[in-house]
Amino acid sequence: MPHLDRDGDLAVLNIGADENRFTVDWLAQIHACLDEVALMPAPVALVTVAEGKFWSNGLDLDWLTTHLDQAGEYVASVQSLFSRTMTLGVPTVAAIQGHCFAAGALLALAHDWRVMRADRGFFCLPEVDINIPFSVGMDALLRAKLPIATAVEAMTTGRRYGGDEAVAAGIVDVAVAEDEVRSTALERARPLAGKAGPTLATIKGRMFADPAARLAVVEGLAVGD
């Protein structure tokens, strides 16, 4: 399950060592960790890491298709996670050591910066292939965080981007060797820790006011239509 560690001024959020799908329990724990980070006094920055083959494979579709009566609450928790991460009053860096797909990719994009493994692993938005349209809020997040040409390609083709391709497309900031992903993310975050606080929260809240507002609106999730 997700858990927080401290490394000096950094809060290191480890989201897991399997596919790190957005299960109900996983989401609850992530939200609890963000609650804790939000209360940490400056200096602090957040680095989100994972272990193994995946950074995150996104929604727990197996659970969702058998619990459609709870879909509204589930989607609200997912979209709240994106919004909270995007507007958190601390600098945030995603250290993407493995596959980063679908809602996992949106969570990575909700961070301020992204470091990705260069030699293996893909960033991908496969919704067009699995017949799940992006919600209005997710669409707004993607268009706020990606160059428009990349957003069109990634969202309408389901292209899989390797690390160097993701850098060229403006999806991630840097791609490095596997054993350098975490250390590079920590190095990027550490000098920014002193910027945490209400002013940064206000800047990010205003910068991303539109996607945050749209993410607060919960729509029905069309699974498999």
C-alpha positions in Angstrom: 0.0 0.0 0.0 1.1 3.6 -0.5 3.2 5.1 2.2 5.2 8.2 3.0 8.9 8.4 3.9 11.0 11.5 4.6 14.4 12.3 3.0 15.4 15.6 4.6 13.1 18.3 3.2 11.4 15.8 0.9 8.3 13.8 1.4 8.7 10.6 -0.7 5.4 9.0 -1.6 5.8 5.4 -2.6 2.7 4.3 -4.4 3.5 0.6 -4.5 5.3 -2.3 -6.1 2.7 -4.0 -8.3 0.4 -2.5 -11.0 -0.6 0.2 -8.5 -4.1 0.4 -9.9 -6.5 2.8 -8.3 -8.3 0.5 -5.9 -10.6 1.9 -3.3 -8.2 1.2 -0.5 -5.2 2.5 -2.6 -7.1 5.8 -3.3 -8.0 6.2 0.4 -4.3 5.7 1.4 -3.1 8.1 -1.2 -5.5 10.8 -0.1 -4.4 10.2 3.5 -0.8 10.7 2.5 -1.6 14.0 0.7 -3.4 15.1 3.8 -0.2 14.6 5.7 1.9 16.4 3.1 -0.4 19.3 3.0 0.2 19.9 6.7 3.9 19.7 6.6 5.6 23.1 7.1 8.1 24.4 4.6 10.6 23.5 3.4 9.0 20.5 1.8 8.6 19.0 -1.7 6.9 15.8 -2.8 8.5 13.1 -4.9 6.2 10.3 -6.0 7.9 7.0 -6.6 7.0 3.3 -7.3 8.8 0.0 -7.6 9.0 -2.7 -10.2 7.6 -2.9 -13.7 4.8 -0.3 -13.3 4.5 3.2 -12.0 0.7 2.9 -12.3 -1.7 1.1 -14.6 -4.6 3.4 -13.7 -8.2 2.6 -12.8 -9.3 -0.7 -11.2 -11.6 -1.6 -14.1 -12.3 -5.1 -12.9 -13.7 -3.7 -9.6 -15.5 -0.9 -11.3 -17.4 -3.0 -13.8 -18.9 -5.0 -10.9 -19.6 -2.1 -8.7 -21.3 0.4 -11.0 -23.5 1.5 -8.2 -20.4 3.0 -6.6 -19.0 4.5 -9.8 -19.9 8.1 -8.9 -18.1 8.0 -5.6 -15.1 6.2 -7.1 -14.7 8.7 -10.0 -15.0 11.6 -7.5 -12.1 10.1 -5.5 -10.0 9.7 -8.6 -10.7 13.2 -10.0 -10.1 14.7 -6.5 -6.7 13.0 -6.5 -5.8 14.6 -9.8 -7.0 18.0 -8.7 -5.3 17.9 -5.3 -2.0 16.8 -6.8 -2.1 19.5 -9.4 -2.8 22.3 -7.0 -0.9 21.1 -3.9 1.0 23.9 -2.2 4.4 22.0 -2.4 6.6 21.3 -5.5 5.9 17.9 -6.9 7.9 15.5 -9.0 6.9 12.1 -10.4 9.7 9.6 -10.7 8.4 7.2 -13.4 10.5 4.1 -13.3 8.0 1.9 -15.3 4.8 1.7 -17.3 2.6 4.7 -16.8 -0.8 4.2 -18.3 -4.3 5.7 -18.4 -5.3 7.2 -15.1 -1.8 6.5 -13.9 -0.5 8.8 -16.7 -3.0 11.5 -15.6 -1.7 11.3 -12.1 1.9 11.7 -13.4 0.8 14.7 -15.4 -0.9 16.3 -12.3 2.6 16.6 -10.8 4.7 19.7 -11.6 7.6 17.8 -13.1 8.2 14.3 -14.4 11.4 12.2 -14.6 11.1 9.0 -16.7 13.2 5.9 -17.4 14.8 6.2 -20.8 15.4 2.6 -21.8 12.2 0.7 -20.9 8.6 1.5 -19.9 5.9 3.5 -21.7 3.7 6.5 -21.1 0.3 5.8 -22.7 -3.3 7.1 -22.8 -5.1 4.0 -24.1 -8.7 5.2 -23.5 -9.4 5.4 -27.3 -8.6 1.6 -27.5 -10.4 0.5 -24.4 -13.5 2.6 -25.2 -13.5 4.8 -22.2 -13.8 8.5 -23.1 -12.0 11.0 -20.9 -14.3 12.9 -18.6 -14.5 16.7 -19.1 -12.2 17.2 -16.1 -9.6 14.7 -17.3 -9.7 16.3 -20.8 -9.1 19.7 -19.2 -6.2 18.3 -17.2 -4.6 16.8 -20.3 -4.9 20.0 -22.3 -3.5 22.1 -19.4 -0.5 19.9 -19.1 0.4 18.8 -22.6 1.3 20.7 -25.8 -1.8 20.7 -27.9 -0.2 18.6 -30.7 0.9 16.0 -28.2 -2.5 16.0 -26.5 -4.2 15.3 -29.8 -1.8 12.5 -30.7 -1.8 10.9 -27.2 -5.5 11.1 -26.6 -6.8 10.1 -30.1 -4.2 7.4 -31.1 -3.2 5.7 -27.8 0.4 6.0 -28.8 3.0 4.5 -26.4 5.8 6.9 -25.7 9.2 5.7 -24.5 11.3 7.9 -22.3 13.2 9.8 -25.0 10.0 10.2 -27.1 8.1 11.5 -24.0 10.8 14.2 -23.5 10.6 15.2 -27.2 6.8 15.4 -27.0 6.8 17.6 -23.9 5.3 14.9 -21.7 8.2 14.5 -19.2 11.0 16.8 -18.4 13.9 14.3 -18.6 14.6 10.7 -19.3 17.5 8.9 -17.5 18.8 5.4 -16.8 16.7 3.2 -14.6 19.0 3.5 -11.6 19.0 7.3 -11.9 15.2 7.9 -12.0 14.6 8.3 -8.3 17.9 10.2 -7.5 17.2 12.6 -10.4 13.7 13.3 -9.2 15.0 13.9 -5.7 17.7 16.3 -7.0 15.1 18.2 -9.0 12.8 18.5 -6.0 15.2 19.3 -3.2 16.2 22.9 -4.1 12.5 23.8 -4.6 11.3 22.7 -1.1 11.6 26.2 0.3 8.9 27.4 -2.1 6.2 25.4 -0.5 3.4 27.3 1.2 0.2 29.3 0.7 1.7 31.5 -2.1 2.6 28.5 -4.2 -0.8 27.0 -3.5 -2.4 30.2 -4.7 -0.3 30.3 -7.8 -1.0 26.7 -8.8 -4.7 27.0 -7.8 -5.1 30.0 -10.2 -3.0 28.5 -12.9 -5.1 25.3 -12.9 -8.4 26.7 -11.8 -10.2 25.5 -15.0 -9.2 21.8 -14.8 -9.6 21.8 -11.1 -13.2 23.1 -11.4 -14.0 20.6 -14.1 -12.5 17.7 -12.1 -14.9 18.7 -9.3 -17.8 17.7 -11.5 -18.4 14.0 -11.5 -19.9 12.4 -14.7 -21.0 8.9 -15.4 -18.1 6.7 -16.6 -18.8 5.0 -19.9 -17.0 1.7 -19.4 -16.8 -0.3 -22.7 -19.3 1.8 -24.7 
